[in-house]
Structures are given as C-alpha cells and as structure tokens.
Amino acid sequence: MESHIRYGYLPRCPDLYWDEGTGCYRCRLAEDPEHGERFRFLLGVGHGCCAPLNTWREAIRRRDEPEPVR
C-alpha cells in the first residue's frame, strides 16, 4: 500500500531489490532509517508470509532474470 501511495500502481515496487548477499528480495521502504519502523508495521514485516499458498515462497530466486535452461 505504501508503495502505491508513493509510486502509483506499478508491476513491481521500485523499492524492492535483489540482495546477492542474502539471496533474497529486500524492501528499501522497510529499511528506511527515518520511516522504516512505520513501514515495517504497515507492511507486516516479521509476521510471516501473507500468501501461504504462493509456490514462489519455496523457490526464492531473482525473478527479473531469464529462467535457467534445464
């Protein structure tokens, strides 16, 4: 929701980025030094996944790169 307020409706939030070190996506809104605590509360960070049936939860990888050839 906070992303929609800041940027409008986009396919992907500009504040979502891939962190090579942790091997997962991270949120700059949640990491903001001034407003991060509020954003973490509003986004439910730390309260578990809000989409338990989403199969991507079990296959964390960078999604903006082509699918590897198998």
N, C-alpha and C positions, 0 to 999 in steps of 0.2 A: 504494500500500500504506500509506504513512504517513497519508494522508487517511482510509483505512478504520479505522486504529487510533484516530485522534483522533475521528472523527465517525460511524463505522459506515458501512454501505453506503447511499449516497445517489445519486440520479440525477446530481447534479453536485457536485463538491467545493466547499464554501463558500469555500475559499481560492483558487479560480480566478476571475479577474475580467477584464473587458474594459478595456484601456488605450486610450483615444481617441488619445493622443499617438503611440503606435507602431502603432495599428491592428491589434492582436493581443491574444490572451488572455495573461495573465501569472499566475504562481503565487506566492502570498504565502508558501507554505512554502519555496520556493527563495530568496525574498528576505528571509527572517527573519534579522536581524542576528546572533542568537546561534547558531541551529541550521541556518542556510541552507546552509553548506558540506556538512554531513551529508545534508540533504535533497536537495541537487543531486546528490550521489553516488548516493544510493539511487534517485532518480527518473531517473537517466541524463541529466540536463540537459547539453546540449552534445555529445551523442553521436549526434545525428540522430534522425529520427522512427522510432519503433518500429512504426509501422503504414504501411509504404510503399505499400500498395495502397488506403489510405483516400483517397477522392476529395476529402474536405474539405481535405486538405493544399494543394490547388491553388485553393481557393475560401475563403480566410480572410475571415471576416466575423463580426459579432456574431450569435450563434445564438439568443439569447433575445428577439429582436425578430421580428415577423412578416416573412415572405418578401415582398420588394418586388413590386408588381404590374408585370407586363411587358406 
